Amino acid sequence: MAQVLELVEARLRSALGEPDARAAVTFLGADRIEVLRFPDAEEGPGGNGLVRYATLGMSAAPMADPSDMLADPERGPRAELVLTVRAGVADTGKVLRPLAVLAASPQVEGVVVAPGASLDVGEPLWPGAPFTSVLVAEPGGLVEDLELDPPMEPVRFLPLLPMTPNEAAWKRVHGAAGLQERWLARGTDLRDPRRASVSLTD
């Protein structure tokens, strides 16, 4: 487990640079989850840059289908979560615990986190946030998959896209692809921590 997490952290540093903060959260019945904060190279005093938050610890064990009688200790999907928001616009530093909660969900609740899934923390992602849930997007754009020795599957770095309650409800009916198409068509800035819900009527 420790070796996997060392490789994961090395991949995160290679892709995102050096973290300027990290926090650890431990949940009953789960291994420790860390969340690292990576300032974007463009981040400046004006707050116009980006900041990225990445979990570390979710990939220590493969995710198992809750219907499986016995979890395989090596085989199964592995992932970490990555959230990107604009810096200096909102108090997004408080997102560390909600992100750790989401990263611990495979261990605590037997959830298999995959692209297209919705994850809800039941409270604002940070103080004043209009989002309580996220859409899990496709990996590979920001941080490349980390290959591990067989039979272990690669670690995938899954981007998280915050959703307003209205967007989450619309997504349940129309699907993840439909919501992403609507965001794209409306030019929605998904990194804006204070954005309003996209128009959901034609």
N, C-alpha and C positions, 0 to 999 in steps of 0.2 A: 504494500500500500504506500509506504513512504517513498519508495523509488518512483512509483507512478506519479505521485504529487510533485516530486522534484522535477521530473520531466515536464509536467504540465506547467509549473511555474516558469521553467526555463523557456518554454514555448511562448507563454504570455509576455515575458520580458522581451523576447526577441521580436515579437510582433507589435507590442504596445509601448516599449520603453521601460523605464524604472518606475515602480509605484512610489507615490509620495505618502501613502497612508495605507494601513491595513487593520482590520478588526477581526476578532475571532468570536464565534458564537457556538455554544454547545447546547444541544437539545437532549432531553431525556430519551434514551434508547437510540441515539445516533452519534456518529463520530463528529468531531469538531469540524465546523465549516468556517473558512476564512473568506473575507471579501477584500479585494485589493483595489485601490483607487489609482488610476493612471491618468495624469494630466496630458492632454494632447499637446503636441509641440507648438500649436498655434495659440494655445491658451495664454491670455495676457491679462493685465490689470483691468482692461475694459470688459472682461467677461464674455468676449465674443467667441472664444474657442470652445473646445469640447472636453468633456471629462468622461472617462470610461470606468465602469465598475465590473470586475470579474470575480466570480466565485472560485474558490480553491478548496477541494475536498469532496465535492459531489462525485468526481470521477474515480475516487479511491476504490470503489466497488462497482461492479456492473449493475445496471437497473434490471429488476426481475419483474416479470408479469405476475400480478398478485394471484392469478389463477394457477400458477405453477406450484406443484406440491413441494418441490425442493429447488431452491435457488442455486444456480451454478456459480461457484466462487470466481470463475475466470471468464466464462462466456456471457455475452450480453452487452447491450449498448452502454457506453460511458459518455458522459458529457459534463461540461461546465457552462455557466450562464454569463453572458456579457450584455451590459446595458450601457448605451451611449446617450448622453444628454448635453445640452448646452450649459457651459459653466457660468456661474455668477448670476443666474437668472432666478433661481429658487434654492431652497435649502435642501438640495438633493443629497447631502452627506448623510441624512437620516435614512437613506434607502438601504444602508448596510444590513440592518436586521431583517427587513422584508426580503431582501435578496437571499440572505442565509436561510430564512424559512423556506423559500422556494427550492433552494438547493438541497435542503434536508428532506424534502417531501418524498423522494424515492425510498429513503431509509425509513422514515416515520410512517408514511401512508401507503407505501407500495406502489407509488405512481411511476409510470414510465414516461419521462418527458421527451417529447419528440416534436419536430416542426409541425405547425398547424394547431398545436394544443393551446388551450387557454389555461393560465394559472392565476388564481385569485388569492390575495392575502387578506381580504375582508376589511381592509382599512386603507387610507391613503398611503401611497408608496413613500411619500415624504410629507412634511407639514404643508397643508394647503394644496396638495396635489389633486388634480381632477381625475386621477387614475387609482383604481384599486386592483387592477388586474393587468396582465401582459399577454401578448400573443407571441408564441415561440416561432421565430423565423428560421429560414434555411441557413445552415452554417457554410463556412468556406470563404466568405468574402473578406472578413477582417482578420481572423486568425485561422490558419489552415489546420485541418485535422492532424492530430498527433498519432502516428502509427506506433503500436506497441507490439511486443513479441507475441506471435501466435501461441495459444488460441485466443488471446485477448483481442477484443475489437478496438478500433481507433477511438481516441477521445475526440469528441466533436464539440466545438465551441459555439453554442447556440445564442444568437442575438435575441434580445427581448424588446418588444415594441409595446410601450404602454397603451392601454385602451381605457377610454371612458366607459362608465356603465352602459350608456346607450350603444356604444360601439360593440361592447362585449355581447349585449343582447342581440344586436343585429347579426353579429358573427355566428351566434348559435343557430340562427335560421338560415343564413346565406353562405356560411363557410368562410374559412380563413382566406382563400383565394379571392373571394368576392370582396371582402373588406380591404385587402391589400390593393386590389384594382381600384376601389373607390378612393382610397388614400392617394394613389398615384394620379388618378384622373383629376383630383381636386388640388394637387400640389401640396399635400399636407406635410408640414415640417414635423416629422416624428421625433425629432430630437429636442423640440421645444417643450420644456417641462411645465409650461403654463398654457399650452395650446387648448383650444376649444374642440369639442367633438366635431368630426367631419359631418357634412350634410348627408343625411341618410335617406333623403327623399329625392326622387327623380324629378 
